[in-house]
Amino acid sequence: MTNPADSLNAGNSPSARQSLKREQSLCSSGHSHPADAPNAGFSLSSRQSRKRPLTDRDGITLRKEVLDHDHLNRGHVDRSISWNGAITQFRDYIKDKRNIETVFENCATGELASGSSPHRFATDYSAKQYAKLKDLERGVQARYGKRLHTAMLTLTASATPNDEPLPCVDHLDELLSSWSSVSRTLRRVLDGRRSARLAILEPHPSDGANNGYLHIHIAVFVDGKIKPEMFQPVIESHVNNCDLAGWTAHDLDEDDTISVRHAGADRQPAFNHALAEGIEHDSDQLGELAIYISEYLGAYGDDDPLDAPEHVQAANAILWSTNRQRWRPCSTAQSLMAYSGPDTDTDWEVVGIEDDGEFIQVDPENGGIDTFVTGPIDPPDPPPTH
C-alpha cells in the first residue's frame, strides 16, 4: 500500500485532507494531554475518563476479560473494570494472539483449512480492509463514472455532558441511539438516486475531553450532483435523537460536518464543474478515494496495533470489549467489497484456532468469545417468616 502522506501530497491534491482539518489538529504524539504520561513507548493515560468503568449500567454484554473481579469480594455483582484496565486487557489479548491462525471447516466435506489472523485488529486484517475499500472505490467509479460525487457526514456526541466524563461504552451506545432515524432519513434523502454508503466508527484524536471516545463518519457515494444542504435533515435526525448531540458540534456551516466533493472525472476539461458547483475536486485524486476514506477509518497502513497512539488503542479497547464492528456498509457497498474469506458457496465456518501447531476448538456461535452481563448486587435474603 502506498504511504498516504506521499500520495496525498504529490502533485496538487490537498482537497482530500481538507475535511480532516479538525482531526489533524492533534499533536503527533499519542500523549498530548497534560495528564498523559510523556514516557517513550506506550503508557496508559491518566485522564479521568480512562479511570471510569466501561459502563455504569446493568444489562450490558461485555467480554469476560473486562469483568471486575474485585467486586466479587462485596457480594455477587458483575461490573466492568476501568477503561484503562480494558486497554491493558486488550493489549494482553493482542500479545496472546501472536502466531495464532483461525481454523475453518467445510461443513459439507469436513475439510479443514487454516489461515487469517484470529482477530480484526491484526495488521493483515487491516490490509484486507484497505483492499475492500479499493474494491468499493473501483465499484463506485465504474458505476457512476464522471457523475460520482461523495459526501462525508460527521456525527458526534459529547463525552462530558455534565462536565464529568461518561463511561465510554455508555457514550458509544448513546452515540448510536440515533442510527435507525439517521438511516431512514438518509434513505429518504437519497430516494431515486443511485448511491452507496459506508458508516465508520472513528476515535477522537485531539487533546480535548473527547479523546479516545468514538464518533461516526458516513461516507456517501452518489450518482449525480449533490450539495451539502441536501444532507441537513440527516444531521438533524442525529441531533434530535441523540441526547448527547448538540448543534454546537454539528454546525452545518463547518466543512467537517458535511463535506461534499466531485470525485468523478471532470465532465468537460475546459470547464471547472466542481468550481461552478461550489465543491471540491482534484483530478489527481481520482485513484485515491480509498486512501481518503481509510484515513477516517484508521485502517490504512500495516503498523502493529500495539504501536498505535494511545487514543486509538483506547477506542479499539471499546470495540473489543463490546464486540462491535467499526463498519456499517449498506447492501450496495457490501456487494462492491470483495469477500476475502473462504468460499461461502462451500459452507465454511470457524471451528477453532491453531496455536503453535495445536488445534483448540471454539464455539462457532460466538467465535469462542466468553461474555458476561453487567448486573447489580443481589438483594439480601428475605427475613424469616417465623
BALOBA-1460 file (C-alpha; in Angstrom, 3 decimals):
// residues 386
<rec num="1" residu="m" x="0.000" y="0.000" z="0.000"/>
<rec num="2" residu="t" x="1.196" y="3.488" z="-0.802"/>
<rec num="3" residu="n" x="2.027" y="5.787" z="2.072"/>
<rec num="4" residu="p" x="-0.896" y="8.233" z="2.272"/>
<rec num="5" residu="a" x="1.435" y="11.043" z="3.198"/>
<rec num="6" residu="d" x="3.274" y="10.516" z="-0.083"/>
<rec num="7" residu="s" x="0.334" y="10.070" z="-2.437"/>
<rec num="8" residu="l" x="-1.864" y="12.777" z="-0.990"/>
<rec num="9" residu="n" x="0.889" y="15.376" z="-1.030"/>
<rec num="10" residu="a" x="2.045" y="14.527" z="-4.533"/>
<rec num="11" residu="g" x="1.106" y="16.996" z="-7.244"/>
<rec num="12" residu="n" x="-1.753" y="19.337" z="-6.445"/>
<rec num="13" residu="s" x="-4.068" y="17.233" z="-4.311"/>
<rec num="14" residu="p" x="-4.719" y="18.956" z="-0.981"/>
<rec num="15" residu="s" x="-8.504" y="18.701" z="-1.033"/>
<rec num="16" residu="a" x="-8.783" y="15.123" z="0.221"/>
<rec num="17" residu="r" x="-7.363" y="16.260" z="3.526"/>
<rec num="18" residu="q" x="-9.324" y="19.464" z="3.940"/>
<rec num="19" residu="s" x="-12.313" y="17.822" z="5.632"/>
<rec num="20" residu="l" x="-9.878" y="16.214" z="8.080"/>
<rec num="21" residu="k" x="-8.594" y="19.517" z="9.424"/>
<rec num="22" residu="r" x="-10.229" y="19.138" z="12.832"/>
<rec num="23" residu="e" x="-8.938" y="15.576" z="13.175"/>
<rec num="24" residu="q" x="-5.399" y="16.531" z="12.167"/>
<rec num="25" residu="s" x="-5.028" y="19.338" z="14.683"/>
<rec num="26" residu="l" x="-3.732" y="16.747" z="17.131"/>
<rec num="27" residu="c" x="-0.115" y="16.527" z="18.107"/>
<rec num="28" residu="s" x="1.945" y="13.789" z="16.518"/>
<rec num="29" residu="s" x="2.333" y="12.145" z="19.928"/>
<rec num="30" residu="g" x="-0.432" y="9.982" z="21.357"/>
<rec num="31" residu="h" x="0.132" y="11.608" z="24.769"/>
<rec num="32" residu="s" x="-0.675" y="15.233" z="24.034"/>
<rec num="33" residu="h" x="-2.907" y="15.756" z="27.079"/>
<rec num="34" residu="p" x="-1.070" y="17.199" z="30.110"/>
<rec num="35" residu="a" x="-2.384" y="14.341" z="32.220"/>
<rec num="36" residu="d" x="-0.924" y="11.744" z="29.891"/>
<rec num="37" residu="a" x="2.439" y="10.215" z="30.678"/>
<rec num="38" residu="p" x="5.162" y="11.590" z="28.348"/>
<rec num="39" residu="n" x="7.316" y="8.466" z="28.589"/>
<rec num="40" residu="a" x="8.678" y="6.937" z="25.408"/>
<rec num="41" residu="g" x="6.739" y="3.939" z="24.184"/>
<rec num="42" residu="f" x="3.207" y="3.099" z="25.264"/>
<rec num="43" residu="s" x="1.807" y="4.177" z="28.605"/>
<rec num="44" residu="l" x="-1.777" y="4.341" z="29.820"/>
<rec num="45" residu="s" x="-3.395" y="7.749" z="30.013"/>
<rec num="46" residu="s" x="-4.051" y="9.353" z="33.402"/>
<rec num="47" residu="r" x="-7.140" y="11.123" z="32.068"/>
<rec num="48" residu="q" x="-10.148" y="10.948" z="34.350"/>
<rec num="49" residu="s" x="-12.152" y="9.350" z="31.534"/>
<rec num="50" residu="r" x="-9.777" y="6.363" z="31.490"/>
<rec num="51" residu="k" x="-10.368" y="5.799" z="35.205"/>
<rec num="52" residu="r" x="-14.122" y="5.426" z="34.762"/>
<rec num="53" residu="p" x="-15.598" y="1.904" z="34.382"/>
<rec num="54" residu="l" x="-16.565" y="0.879" z="30.875"/>
<rec num="55" residu="t" x="-20.241" y="1.160" z="31.840"/>
<rec num="56" residu="d" x="-22.328" y="2.164" z="34.832"/>
<rec num="57" residu="r" x="-25.433" y="0.412" z="33.520"/>
<rec num="58" residu="d" x="-26.957" y="-3.009" z="34.132"/>
<rec num="59" residu="g" x="-27.735" y="-5.444" z="31.326"/>
<rec num="60" residu="i" x="-24.691" y="-4.629" z="29.167"/>
<rec num="61" residu="t" x="-22.947" y="-7.588" z="27.500"/>
<rec num="62" residu="l" x="-19.146" y="-7.399" z="27.585"/>
<rec num="63" residu="r" x="-16.211" y="-9.747" z="27.146"/>
<rec num="64" residu="k" x="-15.344" y="-11.823" z="30.210"/>
<rec num="65" residu="e" x="-11.844" y="-10.348" z="30.194"/>
<rec num="66" residu="v" x="-13.204" y="-6.974" z="31.374"/>
<rec num="67" residu="l" x="-15.136" y="-8.351" z="34.368"/>
<rec num="68" residu="d" x="-14.086" y="-6.589" z="37.577"/>
<rec num="69" residu="h" x="-13.275" y="-9.467" z="39.905"/>
<rec num="70" residu="d" x="-12.674" y="-7.140" z="42.860"/>
<rec num="71" residu="h" x="-16.421" y="-6.561" z="43.177"/>
<rec num="72" residu="l" x="-16.913" y="-10.244" z="43.966"/>
<rec num="73" residu="n" x="-15.474" y="-9.599" z="47.415"/>
<rec num="74" residu="r" x="-18.518" y="-7.465" z="48.260"/>
<rec num="75" residu="g" x="-21.218" y="-9.834" z="47.098"/>
<rec num="76" residu="h" x="-22.395" y="-11.264" z="43.804"/>
<rec num="77" residu="v" x="-22.083" y="-8.439" z="41.289"/>
<rec num="78" residu="d" x="-20.866" y="-8.327" z="37.709"/>
<rec num="79" residu="r" x="-19.358" y="-4.944" z="36.923"/>
<rec num="80" residu="s" x="-16.788" y="-3.821" z="34.399"/>
<rec num="81" residu="i" x="-13.221" y="-2.735" z="35.004"/>
<rec num="82" residu="s" x="-11.980" y="0.749" z="34.123"/>
<rec num="83" residu="w" x="-11.287" y="1.947" z="30.587"/>
<rec num="84" residu="n" x="-7.551" y="1.871" z="31.353"/>
<rec num="85" residu="g" x="-7.970" y="-1.677" z="32.626"/>
<rec num="86" residu="a" x="-9.726" y="-2.644" z="29.400"/>
<rec num="87" residu="i" x="-6.853" y="-1.174" z="27.369"/>
<rec num="88" residu="t" x="-4.430" y="-3.343" z="29.336"/>
<rec num="89" residu="q" x="-6.601" y="-6.431" z="28.760"/>
<rec num="90" residu="f" x="-6.882" y="-5.566" z="25.056"/>
<rec num="91" residu="r" x="-3.096" y="-5.305" z="24.754"/>
<rec num="92" residu="d" x="-2.653" y="-8.637" z="26.527"/>
<rec num="93" residu="y" x="-5.172" y="-10.174" z="24.116"/>
<rec num="94" residu="i" x="-3.206" y="-8.914" z="21.094"/>
<rec num="95" residu="k" x="0.037" y="-10.313" z="22.538"/>
<rec num="96" residu="d" x="-1.603" y="-13.676" z="23.266"/>
<rec num="97" residu="k" x="-2.799" y="-13.959" z="19.662"/>
<rec num="98" residu="r" x="0.667" y="-13.724" z="18.130"/>
<rec num="99" residu="n" x="1.324" y="-16.588" z="15.688"/>
<rec num="100" residu="i" x="-2.230" y="-17.916" z="16.080"/>
<rec num="101" residu="e" x="-4.330" y="-18.737" z="12.997"/>
<rec num="102" residu="t" x="-8.043" y="-19.270" z="12.528"/>
<rec num="103" residu="v" x="-9.193" y="-22.800" z="11.555"/>
<rec num="104" residu="f" x="-12.141" y="-23.222" z="9.157"/>
<rec num="105" residu="e" x="-14.120" y="-26.393" z="8.435"/>
<rec num="106" residu="n" x="-16.060" y="-27.182" z="5.281"/>
<rec num="107" residu="c" x="-19.415" y="-28.348" z="6.633"/>
<rec num="108" residu="a" x="-20.093" y="-30.387" z="3.510"/>
<rec num="109" residu="t" x="-16.768" y="-32.235" z="3.220"/>
<rec num="110" residu="g" x="-15.194" y="-31.942" z="6.670"/>
<rec num="111" residu="e" x="-12.082" y="-30.416" z="5.127"/>
<rec num="112" residu="l" x="-10.068" y="-28.160" z="7.434"/>
<rec num="113" residu="a" x="-8.167" y="-25.069" z="6.378"/>
<rec num="114" residu="s" x="-6.168" y="-22.586" z="8.419"/>
<rec num="115" residu="g" x="-5.203" y="-19.019" z="7.732"/>
<rec num="116" residu="s" x="-6.115" y="-15.465" z="8.604"/>
<rec num="117" residu="s" x="-5.377" y="-13.822" z="11.917"/>
<rec num="118" residu="p" x="-7.995" y="-14.702" z="14.553"/>
<rec num="119" residu="h" x="-8.764" y="-11.068" z="15.364"/>
<rec num="120" residu="r" x="-9.765" y="-7.939" z="13.466"/>
<rec num="121" residu="f" x="-7.055" y="-5.688" z="14.878"/>
<rec num="122" residu="a" x="-4.203" y="-7.591" z="13.224"/>
<rec num="123" residu="t" x="-2.071" y="-5.970" z="10.536"/>
<rec num="124" residu="d" x="-3.111" y="-8.451" z="7.837"/>
<rec num="125" residu="y" x="-6.768" y="-7.740" z="8.604"/>
<rec num="126" residu="s" x="-6.070" y="-4.028" z="8.201"/>
<rec num="127" residu="a" x="-4.620" y="-4.748" z="4.755"/>
<rec num="128" residu="k" x="-7.736" y="-6.727" z="3.823"/>
<rec num="129" residu="q" x="-9.953" y="-3.857" z="4.954"/>
<rec num="130" residu="y" x="-7.979" y="-1.460" z="2.783"/>
<rec num="131" residu="a" x="-8.345" y="-3.867" z="-0.149"/>
<rec num="132" residu="k" x="-12.115" y="-3.841" z="0.380"/>
<rec num="133" residu="l" x="-12.059" y="-0.052" z="0.287"/>
<rec num="134" residu="k" x="-10.223" y="-0.240" z="-3.038"/>
<rec num="135" residu="d" x="-12.934" y="-2.603" z="-4.301"/>
<rec num="136" residu="l" x="-15.557" y="-0.113" z="-3.171"/>
<rec num="137" residu="e" x="-13.676" y="2.719" z="-4.864"/>
<rec num="138" residu="r" x="-13.424" y="0.830" z="-8.136"/>
<rec num="139" residu="g" x="-17.067" y="-0.191" z="-7.910"/>
<rec num="140" residu="v" x="-18.494" y="3.298" z="-7.438"/>
<rec num="141" residu="q" x="-16.116" y="4.750" z="-10.033"/>
<rec num="142" residu="a" x="-17.255" y="2.134" z="-12.556"/>
<rec num="143" residu="r" x="-20.961" y="2.563" z="-11.771"/>
<rec num="144" residu="y" x="-21.163" y="6.340" z="-11.503"/>
<rec num="145" residu="g" x="-18.206" y="7.424" z="-13.642"/>
<rec num="146" residu="k" x="-17.860" y="11.156" z="-14.239"/>
<rec num="147" residu="r" x="-21.025" y="11.809" z="-12.249"/>
<rec num="148" residu="l" x="-19.602" y="10.383" z="-8.996"/>
<rec num="149" residu="h" x="-19.943" y="12.764" z="-6.064"/>
<rec num="150" residu="t" x="-19.071" y="11.931" z="-2.461"/>
<rec num="151" residu="a" x="-20.260" y="13.290" z="0.869"/>
<rec num="152" residu="m" x="-18.690" y="12.724" z="4.276"/>
<rec num="153" residu="l" x="-21.036" y="13.318" z="7.212"/>
<rec num="154" residu="t" x="-19.746" y="13.521" z="10.790"/>
<rec num="155" residu="l" x="-21.913" y="12.674" z="13.815"/>
<rec num="156" residu="t" x="-20.609" y="13.228" z="17.330"/>
<rec num="157" residu="a" x="-21.807" y="13.108" z="20.937"/>
<rec num="158" residu="s" x="-20.483" y="14.923" z="23.978"/>
<rec num="159" residu="a" x="-18.414" y="12.777" z="26.314"/>
<rec num="160" residu="t" x="-18.785" y="15.247" z="29.202"/>
<rec num="161" residu="p" x="-22.410" y="16.469" z="29.197"/>
<rec num="162" residu="n" x="-22.236" y="17.404" z="32.900"/>
<rec num="163" residu="d" x="-18.520" y="18.296" z="32.909"/>
<rec num="164" residu="e" x="-17.751" y="14.747" z="34.051"/>
<rec num="165" residu="p" x="-16.502" y="12.051" z="31.618"/>
<rec num="166" residu="l" x="-19.056" y="9.394" z="30.751"/>
<rec num="167" residu="p" x="-18.211" y="5.684" z="30.766"/>
<rec num="168" residu="c" x="-17.007" y="5.033" z="27.226"/>
<rec num="169" residu="v" x="-19.433" y="2.175" z="26.450"/>
<rec num="170" residu="d" x="-22.401" y="4.223" z="27.665"/>
<rec num="171" residu="h" x="-21.235" y="7.086" z="25.439"/>
<rec num="172" residu="l" x="-20.980" y="4.791" z="22.412"/>
<rec num="173" residu="d" x="-24.449" y="3.341" z="22.969"/>
<rec num="174" residu="e" x="-25.932" y="6.826" z="23.167"/>
<rec num="175" residu="l" x="-23.995" y="7.943" z="20.069"/>
<rec num="176" residu="l" x="-25.563" y="5.049" z="18.148"/>
<rec num="177" residu="s" x="-29.051" y="5.621" z="19.570"/>
<rec num="178" residu="s" x="-29.914" y="7.852" z="16.587"/>
<rec num="179" residu="w" x="-28.774" y="5.338" z="13.981"/>
<rec num="180" residu="s" x="-32.169" y="3.991" z="12.917"/>
<rec num="181" residu="s" x="-33.504" y="7.530" z="12.462"/>
<rec num="182" residu="v" x="-30.349" y="8.634" z="10.637"/>
<rec num="183" residu="s" x="-30.569" y="5.635" z="8.291"/>
<rec num="184" residu="r" x="-34.218" y="6.281" z="7.477"/>
<rec num="185" residu="t" x="-33.558" y="9.958" z="6.787"/>
<rec num="186" residu="l" x="-30.553" y="9.185" z="4.622"/>
<rec num="187" residu="r" x="-32.571" y="6.707" z="2.553"/>
<rec num="188" residu="r" x="-35.282" y="9.337" z="2.123"/>
<rec num="189" residu="v" x="-32.745" y="11.995" z="1.088"/>
<rec num="190" residu="l" x="-31.210" y="9.639" z="-1.488"/>
<rec num="191" residu="d" x="-34.511" y="8.252" z="-2.743"/>
<rec num="192" residu="g" x="-34.486" y="7.972" z="-6.530"/>
<rec num="193" residu="r" x="-30.696" y="8.278" z="-6.783"/>
<rec num="194" residu="r" x="-28.141" y="5.541" z="-7.321"/>
<rec num="195" residu="s" x="-25.951" y="5.580" z="-4.231"/>
<rec num="196" residu="a" x="-23.938" y="3.603" z="-1.693"/>
<rec num="197" residu="r" x="-22.810" y="4.400" z="1.839"/>
<rec num="198" residu="l" x="-20.363" y="3.224" z="4.485"/>
<rec num="199" residu="a" x="-20.569" y="4.285" z="8.142"/>
<rec num="200" residu="i" x="-17.353" y="4.232" z="10.156"/>
<rec num="201" residu="l" x="-16.665" y="4.465" z="13.896"/>
<rec num="202" residu="e" x="-13.539" y="6.525" z="14.459"/>
<rec num="203" residu="p" x="-11.808" y="7.790" z="17.648"/>
<rec num="204" residu="h" x="-11.357" y="11.433" z="18.514"/>
<rec num="205" residu="p" x="-7.612" y="12.142" z="18.339"/>
<rec num="206" residu="s" x="-7.476" y="15.679" z="19.748"/>
<rec num="207" residu="d" x="-6.289" y="16.518" z="23.252"/>
<rec num="208" residu="g" x="-9.780" y="17.644" z="24.308"/>
<rec num="209" residu="a" x="-12.314" y="15.923" z="26.540"/>
<rec num="210" residu="n" x="-13.468" y="13.571" z="23.759"/>
<rec num="211" residu="n" x="-10.028" y="11.987" z="23.283"/>
<rec num="212" residu="g" x="-10.416" y="8.249" z="22.633"/>
<rec num="213" residu="y" x="-14.210" y="8.371" z="22.514"/>
<rec num="214" residu="l" x="-15.800" y="7.347" z="19.211"/>
<rec num="215" residu="h" x="-17.723" y="9.355" z="16.647"/>
<rec num="216" residu="i" x="-19.320" y="8.425" z="13.303"/>
<rec num="217" residu="h" x="-18.338" y="9.245" z="9.739"/>
<rec num="218" residu="i" x="-20.747" y="8.322" z="6.960"/>
<rec num="219" residu="a" x="-19.178" y="8.147" z="3.510"/>
<rec num="220" residu="v" x="-21.886" y="8.536" z="0.840"/>
<rec num="221" residu="f" x="-21.312" y="7.882" z="-2.889"/>
<rec num="222" residu="v" x="-23.887" y="9.343" z="-5.253"/>
<rec num="223" residu="d" x="-24.514" y="9.229" z="-8.991"/>
<rec num="224" residu="g" x="-25.015" y="12.913" z="-9.774"/>
<rec num="225" residu="k" x="-24.598" y="16.373" z="-8.369"/>
<rec num="226" residu="i" x="-25.166" y="16.888" z="-4.630"/>
<rec num="227" residu="k" x="-24.796" y="19.813" z="-2.263"/>
<rec num="228" residu="p" x="-24.096" y="19.920" z="1.495"/>
<rec num="229" residu="e" x="-27.539" y="21.317" z="2.360"/>
<rec num="230" residu="m" x="-29.090" y="18.182" z="0.873"/>
<rec num="231" residu="f" x="-27.863" y="16.255" z="3.933"/>
<rec num="232" residu="q" x="-29.009" y="18.740" z="6.573"/>
<rec num="233" residu="p" x="-32.017" y="16.516" z="7.530"/>
<rec num="234" residu="v" x="-29.599" y="13.668" z="8.286"/>
<rec num="235" residu="i" x="-27.640" y="15.792" z="10.747"/>
<rec num="236" residu="e" x="-30.913" y="16.996" z="12.267"/>
<rec num="237" residu="s" x="-32.039" y="13.383" z="12.759"/>
<rec num="238" residu="h" x="-28.914" y="12.680" z="14.766"/>
<rec num="239" residu="v" x="-29.133" y="15.790" z="16.927"/>
<rec num="240" residu="n" x="-32.859" y="15.249" z="17.585"/>
<rec num="241" residu="n" x="-32.471" y="11.570" z="18.501"/>
<rec num="242" residu="c" x="-29.179" y="11.508" z="20.410"/>
<rec num="243" residu="d" x="-29.346" y="13.135" z="23.845"/>
<rec num="244" residu="l" x="-25.591" y="13.765" z="23.867"/>
<rec num="245" residu="a" x="-25.527" y="15.502" z="20.464"/>
<rec num="246" residu="g" x="-25.828" y="19.258" z="20.129"/>
<rec num="247" residu="w" x="-25.814" y="21.857" z="17.390"/>
<rec num="248" residu="t" x="-22.555" y="23.402" z="18.598"/>
<rec num="249" residu="a" x="-20.662" y="20.315" z="17.432"/>
<rec num="250" residu="h" x="-22.811" y="19.931" z="14.292"/>
<rec num="251" residu="d" x="-22.569" y="23.389" z="12.776"/>
<rec num="252" residu="l" x="-23.811" y="22.972" z="9.216"/>
<rec num="253" residu="d" x="-21.525" y="25.767" z="8.065"/>
<rec num="254" residu="e" x="-18.441" y="23.783" z="9.093"/>
<rec num="255" residu="d" x="-16.770" y="21.698" z="6.363"/>
<rec num="256" residu="d" x="-16.102" y="18.817" z="8.759"/>
<rec num="257" residu="t" x="-19.822" y="18.341" z="9.499"/>
<rec num="258" residu="i" x="-20.829" y="17.836" z="5.855"/>
<rec num="259" residu="s" x="-18.043" y="17.648" z="3.279"/>
<rec num="260" residu="v" x="-19.000" y="17.207" z="-0.400"/>
<rec num="261" residu="r" x="-16.715" y="16.784" z="-3.398"/>
<rec num="262" residu="h" x="-16.938" y="15.855" z="-7.050"/>
<rec num="263" residu="a" x="-14.894" y="12.645" z="-7.199"/>
<rec num="264" residu="g" x="-15.573" y="11.641" z="-10.803"/>
<rec num="265" residu="a" x="-13.548" y="12.872" z="-13.754"/>
<rec num="266" residu="d" x="-14.370" y="16.448" z="-14.724"/>
<rec num="267" residu="r" x="-17.036" y="16.218" z="-17.394"/>
<rec num="268" residu="q" x="-15.588" y="18.921" z="-19.661"/>
<rec num="269" residu="p" x="-11.851" y="19.607" z="-19.254"/>
<rec num="270" residu="a" x="-12.285" y="23.211" z="-20.396"/>
<rec num="271" residu="f" x="-14.892" y="23.903" z="-17.695"/>
<rec num="272" residu="n" x="-14.359" y="23.510" z="-13.962"/>
<rec num="273" residu="h" x="-17.650" y="21.916" z="-12.932"/>
<rec num="274" residu="a" x="-16.550" y="21.468" z="-9.335"/>
<rec num="275" residu="l" x="-15.843" y="25.194" z="-9.004"/>
<rec num="276" residu="a" x="-19.199" y="26.031" z="-10.535"/>
<rec num="277" residu="e" x="-20.920" y="23.616" z="-8.133"/>
<rec num="278" residu="g" x="-19.092" y="25.105" z="-5.161"/>
<rec num="279" residu="i" x="-17.460" y="21.825" z="-4.144"/>
<rec num="280" residu="e" x="-14.002" y="20.309" z="-4.077"/>
<rec num="281" residu="h" x="-12.471" y="18.383" z="-6.939"/>
<rec num="282" residu="d" x="-8.978" y="17.421" z="-7.991"/>
<rec num="283" residu="s" x="-8.326" y="15.091" z="-10.905"/>
<rec num="284" residu="d" x="-5.079" y="13.906" z="-9.260"/>
<rec num="285" residu="q" x="-7.157" y="12.205" z="-6.579"/>
<rec num="286" residu="l" x="-9.274" y="10.008" z="-8.821"/>
<rec num="287" residu="g" x="-7.311" y="6.934" z="-7.726"/>
<rec num="288" residu="e" x="-7.077" y="7.955" z="-4.073"/>
<rec num="289" residu="l" x="-10.669" y="7.694" z="-2.886"/>
<rec num="290" residu="a" x="-9.866" y="4.629" z="-0.769"/>
<rec num="291" residu="i" x="-6.995" y="6.466" z="0.914"/>
<rec num="292" residu="y" x="-9.316" y="9.393" z="1.610"/>
<rec num="293" residu="i" x="-11.795" y="7.068" z="3.341"/>
<rec num="294" residu="s" x="-9.227" y="4.892" z="5.067"/>
<rec num="295" residu="e" x="-7.734" y="7.894" z="6.822"/>
<rec num="296" residu="y" x="-11.074" y="8.256" z="8.589"/>
<rec num="297" residu="l" x="-11.293" y="4.509" z="9.091"/>
<rec num="298" residu="g" x="-7.855" y="4.201" z="10.631"/>
<rec num="299" residu="a" x="-7.338" y="1.012" z="8.612"/>
<rec num="300" residu="y" x="-4.560" y="2.417" z="6.483"/>
<rec num="301" residu="g" x="-1.073" y="1.025" z="6.869"/>
<rec num="302" residu="d" x="0.498" y="-2.055" z="8.391"/>
<rec num="303" residu="d" x="1.676" y="-0.902" z="11.821"/>
<rec num="304" residu="d" x="1.435" y="-3.215" z="14.802"/>
<rec num="305" residu="p" x="-1.829" y="-2.467" z="16.705"/>
<rec num="306" residu="l" x="0.226" y="-2.141" z="19.898"/>
<rec num="307" residu="d" x="2.244" y="0.675" z="18.306"/>
<rec num="308" residu="a" x="-0.851" y="2.765" z="17.613"/>
<rec num="309" residu="p" x="-1.348" y="6.040" z="19.546"/>
<rec num="310" residu="e" x="-2.955" y="5.672" z="22.958"/>
<rec num="311" residu="h" x="-6.265" y="7.203" z="21.834"/>
<rec num="312" residu="v" x="-6.523" y="4.625" z="19.022"/>
<rec num="313" residu="q" x="-5.828" y="1.723" z="21.364"/>
<rec num="314" residu="a" x="-8.356" y="3.198" z="23.818"/>
<rec num="315" residu="a" x="-11.033" y="3.184" z="21.101"/>
<rec num="316" residu="n" x="-10.054" y="-0.310" z="19.959"/>
<rec num="317" residu="a" x="-10.445" y="-1.491" z="23.553"/>
<rec num="318" residu="i" x="-14.062" y="-0.250" z="23.493"/>
<rec num="319" residu="l" x="-14.816" y="-2.107" z="20.248"/>
<rec num="320" residu="w" x="-13.069" y="-5.233" z="21.513"/>
<rec num="321" residu="s" x="-14.849" y="-5.171" z="24.892"/>
<rec num="322" residu="t" x="-18.285" y="-4.775" z="23.298"/>
<rec num="323" residu="n" x="-17.572" y="-6.904" z="20.188"/>
<rec num="324" residu="r" x="-18.835" y="-4.050" z="17.999"/>
<rec num="325" residu="q" x="-17.820" y="-3.687" z="14.371"/>
<rec num="326" residu="r" x="-16.318" y="-0.452" z="13.050"/>
<rec num="327" residu="w" x="-18.035" y="-0.618" z="9.646"/>
<rec num="328" residu="r" x="-21.710" y="-0.391" z="8.743"/>
<rec num="329" residu="p" x="-21.916" y="-0.696" z="4.937"/>
<rec num="330" residu="c" x="-25.229" y="-0.581" z="3.115"/>
<rec num="331" residu="s" x="-26.119" y="-3.578" z="0.953"/>
<rec num="332" residu="t" x="-24.831" y="-1.847" z="-2.185"/>
<rec num="333" residu="a" x="-21.470" y="-1.045" z="-0.610"/>
<rec num="334" residu="q" x="-21.238" y="-4.572" z="0.780"/>
<rec num="335" residu="s" x="-21.806" y="-6.066" z="-2.664"/>
<rec num="336" residu="l" x="-18.962" y="-3.973" z="-4.084"/>
<rec num="337" residu="m" x="-16.480" y="-5.171" z="-1.476"/>
<rec num="338" residu="a" x="-14.772" y="-8.428" z="-2.334"/>
<rec num="339" residu="y" x="-15.088" y="-11.121" z="0.328"/>
<rec num="340" residu="s" x="-11.647" y="-12.299" z="1.445"/>
<rec num="341" residu="g" x="-12.626" y="-15.368" z="3.478"/>
<rec num="342" residu="p" x="-13.321" y="-18.954" z="2.402"/>
<rec num="343" residu="d" x="-15.803" y="-19.543" z="-0.421"/>
<rec num="344" residu="t" x="-19.252" y="-19.234" z="1.166"/>
<rec num="345" residu="d" x="-20.730" y="-21.442" z="-1.563"/>
<rec num="346" residu="t" x="-18.948" y="-24.392" z="0.046"/>
<rec num="347" residu="d" x="-20.268" y="-23.520" z="3.524"/>
<rec num="348" residu="w" x="-17.146" y="-22.929" z="5.605"/>
<rec num="349" residu="e" x="-17.359" y="-21.958" z="9.277"/>
<rec num="350" residu="v" x="-14.883" y="-21.134" z="12.042"/>
<rec num="351" residu="v" x="-14.308" y="-24.157" z="14.283"/>
<rec num="352" residu="g" x="-11.164" y="-23.253" z="16.201"/>
<rec num="353" residu="i" x="-7.716" y="-21.750" z="16.288"/>
<rec num="354" residu="e" x="-4.250" y="-23.149" z="15.777"/>
<rec num="355" residu="d" x="-1.739" y="-22.100" z="18.426"/>
<rec num="356" residu="d" x="1.835" y="-23.179" z="17.680"/>
<rec num="357" residu="g" x="0.554" y="-26.261" z="15.854"/>
<rec num="358" residu="e" x="-2.047" y="-27.170" z="18.486"/>
<rec num="359" residu="f" x="-5.737" y="-27.120" z="17.475"/>
<rec num="360" residu="i" x="-8.094" y="-25.514" z="20.014"/>
<rec num="361" residu="q" x="-11.819" y="-25.834" z="19.365"/>
<rec num="362" residu="v" x="-14.111" y="-22.829" z="19.820"/>
<rec num="363" residu="d" x="-17.854" y="-22.381" z="19.951"/>
<rec num="364" residu="p" x="-18.906" y="-21.462" z="16.369"/>
<rec num="365" residu="e" x="-21.883" y="-19.447" z="17.614"/>
<rec num="366" residu="n" x="-19.785" y="-16.777" z="19.302"/>
<rec num="367" residu="g" x="-16.323" y="-17.386" z="17.874"/>
<rec num="368" residu="g" x="-15.016" y="-18.533" z="21.233"/>
<rec num="369" residu="i" x="-15.766" y="-15.226" z="22.989"/>
<rec num="370" residu="d" x="-16.863" y="-15.593" z="26.623"/>
<rec num="371" residu="t" x="-19.117" y="-12.785" z="27.812"/>
<rec num="372" residu="f" x="-20.918" y="-11.593" z="30.927"/>
<rec num="373" residu="v" x="-23.848" y="-9.234" z="31.513"/>
<rec num="374" residu="t" x="-23.470" y="-6.386" z="33.974"/>
<rec num="375" residu="g" x="-25.865" y="-6.548" z="36.881"/>
<rec num="376" residu="p" x="-26.496" y="-5.158" z="40.374"/>
<rec num="377" residu="i" x="-25.622" y="-6.714" z="43.694"/>
<rec num="378" residu="d" x="-28.074" y="-9.465" z="44.577"/>
<rec num="379" residu="p" x="-30.650" y="-8.299" z="47.169"/>
<rec num="380" residu="p" x="-30.245" y="-9.788" z="50.654"/>
<rec num="381" residu="d" x="-32.179" y="-12.896" z="51.543"/>
<rec num="382" residu="p" x="-35.678" y="-12.112" z="52.861"/>
<rec num="383" residu="p" x="-36.027" y="-12.278" z="56.648"/>
<rec num="384" residu="p" x="-37.523" y="-15.465" z="58.049"/>
<rec num="385" residu="t" x="-41.300" y="-15.514" z="58.386"/>
<rec num="386" residu="h" x="-41.305" y="-17.457" z="61.639"/>
